[in-house]
């Protein structure tokens, strides 16, 4: 008997394994969701540069591995705020995506039997 539930060791391991598989499926769904949210965000970030005492705004982004800068002129306060929010959301979703990727890696290694439960 295993614990107070009348389960044998084999039965308990199957229950644990099924819970881990369910958690892996949930983690994979979360990974897709986070990636989808990242893909929805406009690319790049607004950068303010001071050149010879004048302020210039550029939209900086990567294009085929190269950093590109597009001159934006004098953006409105709303546009500046929008890009600040986008930057915060991007950081948030990247952090969540990193955490869920580590969790997926860990769950897959457990389910392959490389780590003890």
N, C-alpha and C positions, 0 to 999 in steps of 0.2 A: 504494500500500500504506500502511496506517495501523499503525504500530508493528511489532512482531515477530510479530503474530498473523495476518497476511495479510488483514486486514479493510480494506475501503474506508472512507472517511470516512462515507458514508451508512450502511453497516452498523454502524459503531461508534456512530453517533448513535442508531440504532434500539435497539441493546443498552443504551445508557445510558438511553434513554427508557423501555424496559421495566423496568429496575431502579428508576428513579424512580417509575414507576406502582406497582410492587410495594411500594415503601417508603411511598407515599401510602396504599395499601390497609391496610398494617400500622399506620400512624399513625391512620387512621380507626377501626380496630378498637380500638386502645389508648384513643382518645378516648372511645369508647362504654363501654369497661371502666371507665375512671376515673370517668366520670359515673355509671355504675351503682353503683360503690362509694360515691360521695358521696351518692347518693340513699338508700342503705341506712342511713347514719348518722342517729342521732336529731338532730333539729334543736335549735338553741340551745346556749347554754353556761351553766354555773353561775357565778353572780356572788355574791361575798360583800360585803355592805354593812354598814357600822357606823352605826347610828342611835342617838343618845343613849347611846353606850357599849355597846350590845348588838349582837351579830352576827346578821344575817339573811341567808338564802340565797334567791336568786331564779334561776329559769330564764328567761333572756333570749333572745328569738327575734324574727324578723320575721314579720308576718302581714299580707298585702296591703299591703306597703310601710310599715307602721307597726311600731315597736319595742314588743314586749309583754314584760311581766315577770310571771311567776307565782311566788308565794311557795311555797317548798319546805320550810319549817320547818328542822329540824336534820337534814341528810342524814347517812347513815352514811359512814364512811371509804371503804367500797367504792364507794358512789355518787359521792363526790367524785373518787376515782381514775378511775372510769369516764368521767366527764365530762372529766377532764384528758386521758385517752387519746383520746377522741372529738375533742377540740380539736386534738390533735397530728395525728391521722389526717386531719382535715378540711384542715388546713394543708398536709400532705404531698400529698394528692390534688389540691388546688387548684393547688399549684405544678407538679405533673406535668401537670395538664390545661392550664395556661398554656403550658408548654413544648411540649406536643404540638400545641396550637393554632397556635403560632408556626411549628412545623415544617410543619404542613399548609398554612398560608398560603404559606410559602416554596416548598414542593414544587409547589403549584398554580400559582404564578407562573412557576416554571421550565418546567413542562409547557405553559403557555400561550405560552411563548417570550419573556417579558418580561425574563428575566435570563439571562445566559450561564452555561453549565455550567462 
